[in-house]
Amino acid sequence: MNISRIPTNPGCYLYSNNNKKIIYIGKAKNLKKRISSYFNKNNQDSKTAALVKNIKEIDFIVTDSEVEALILENTLIKKHQPKYNINLKDNKQFACIAITNEEFPRLLLDRANEKEKRFGPFTSGQQRDELKELLIKTFKIRTCNRLPKKSCLRYHLGLCSAPCIGAISKTEYDKSIKDTELVLKGKTKELIVKLTKKMKEFSKNKQYEFALDSRNKIEALTWLEQRQKMQRKKNYDEDIINYIIKEDKIYIMLFNVHRGVLENKQSYVFLDANKMFDEFLLRYYTNEHVPKEIIIPHSINPTIIQAINKIRKKKLISTIPKIGDKKQLLELVKKNIELQFFAQETVLFELQKYLKLQEIPQVIECFDISHLQGTNTVASMAQFRGGLADKSNYRRFKIKTVQGINDTASIAEVVKRRYQRLQNEHSPMPNLIIIDGGKGQLHAALDELQNLGLKIPVISLAKKLEEVFVPGNLRPLNIPHKTKTLKLLQRIRDEAHRFAITYNRKLRKL
């Protein structure tokens, strides 16, 4: 359970217990920040403490926006019903939205009148209600049962176009209803294009009030479109499958979509990447539920589809999208693969470029010194592999040759002891060494490495201004403070610092 591998993207997180049963599902604008907050003991109430105690595994699904995360969370909670989530069962299922057959139509819920235009059904009553309210507000559709003789409060609040007092003509009102129909038919993009064109025309003619109204509608519809991306209207099941091949390994991820609603993700890693994707499909659908349609990045061997068809006993649709929602979902699957398996690798590649290293620093070791007013001086070494903490290879040292406060000499001692031992054992060396401190500590470490005849890249990270120093440069490197590269260096340094302080405190208690 390593929180450092969690990305900062929006999405949903899933906590599981020892039995791999999902016990809590949540959404977040920033997954890493939100998940980290659970493990801050200062902010834990009794319920959170009980939850954290039972968390053994953390999984996540990345989305393109916070809105999509909200929809996915609702779907996952309904499916898995986790123990620690509030049970929000929605019994209002399969309801419709109707446009009344009146001179100035209204939007109503689930009317069975054949004279009225009905749209749906909606798999979620909550989704249906929110859509109805959004359309009424966006297109200023009347809600009164009978047209009053004077305008009501909704008109004065800008929520109704007030056909009752002739504030809008029948022609203009009907245009709003037609726009509403476009949305209910799922043609949101088409309407956004139309409104964008209108907004530009209004702005060009200095009709700023109308331009503002068009902009507000575009914003509302863009929000709605994000929701529709995660809940696409389908009456059958789909699986969306994509993969990445890297260093003879194939990383496959599969999204299960039930009746247009993303419900689950599964990921797999295989050593033999050669033609493995075709074999995976056959192997997977031999044991798992076969949907009506699979959405894949490219064509596969026709005999694979034929074999799956025999399992399903009806024709399986194999789709290779080039544009549209299905293509976007394929890209979202790929994005999840990258963030789950390669997020740290990207940061390490950036670190390699900043430091001008000959190879990606897969193994990084960082040293820190801790003492109490010159007594009980100790050093720590934290090791990171692939950008993640490898606690089994952490080391701690009692300083033997230095008296009083002398961090530079202490660093020199532990660097010599560490790498002289690795030399004697013929053990592999790290790709990068980080020293907690400034130029003095950096040069002390460099001198000891040179004395040992070792050419390992070494840098120092000074706490006060978070400056990165490299040998031969008088000034620190220009690594922007908000980059993931600097954040990784800080995380490694902080981990070494934490480990050193823990050891120092332990010695003082003896």
Order of alpha helices (4+ residues) and beta strands (2+ residues): beta-beta-alpha-alpha-beta-alpha-beta-beta-beta-alpha-alpha-alpha-alpha-alpha-beta-beta-beta-alpha-beta-alpha-beta-alpha-alpha-beta-beta-beta-beta-alpha-beta-alpha-beta-beta-alpha
